[in-house]
Amino acid sequence: MFRLRTVLEWKESLEIQARVTRLEWEQRERDLAARGAAVRSSEDALPSGTFSVEDLAMWSRYADGLRQRGARLRARLEQLTKEVDVRRRAHDDLRREVAGLRKLKERHETRRRHSLEKQRQEQTDDWSTRRLLPEPGSRFPGTDVSEEDN
């Protein structure tokens, strides 16, 4: 049979690992979102006005590069968001499981405590009635039975 304390400690360690993993993935998501925002702001900051053909070609290549980079970042962010959601659900599931095990442990401890209190009360009752019992080898008064009756 398993030990509840051992299982609870193991699940708590898994929950801590899941929380750390979740926080790492959320940080990656925030970093990638910040990089995407920086690319979008770069796209918005492209100069406008009249340019020579060479300048226009250069800015066009630069803008195309920014759009491609932005598209790649958005795709990676979408994948990362899905992974973060998986990590969140895993962490939440473990957190609920650990909470359930803690409640179970609490119920077991309460039941054990009540059992010990009942045992102690029975011992106290037993000790309090023992003074009325005869010493070993003696008999209760009024129960003298002669050996002839046997």
Long-range contacts (C-beta under 8 A, 24 or more apart in sequence): 4-101, 4-104, 4-105, 4-108, 5-105, 7-101, 8-98, 8-101, 8-102, 8-105, 11-94, 11-97, 11-98, 11-101, 12-98, 14-94, 15-91, 15-94, 15-95, 15-97, 15-98, 18-87, 18-90, 18-91, 18-94, 18-95, 19-91, 19-95, 21-87, 21-91, 22-84, 22-87, 22-88, 22-90, 22-91, 25-80, 25-83, 25-84, 25-87, 26-84, 26-87, 28-80, 28-84, 29-77, 29-80, 29-81, 29-84, 32-73, 32-76, 32-77, 32-80, 33-77, 35-73, 36-70, 36-73, 36-74, 36-77, 39-66, 39-69, 39-70, 39-73, 40-70, 42-66, 43-67, 43-70
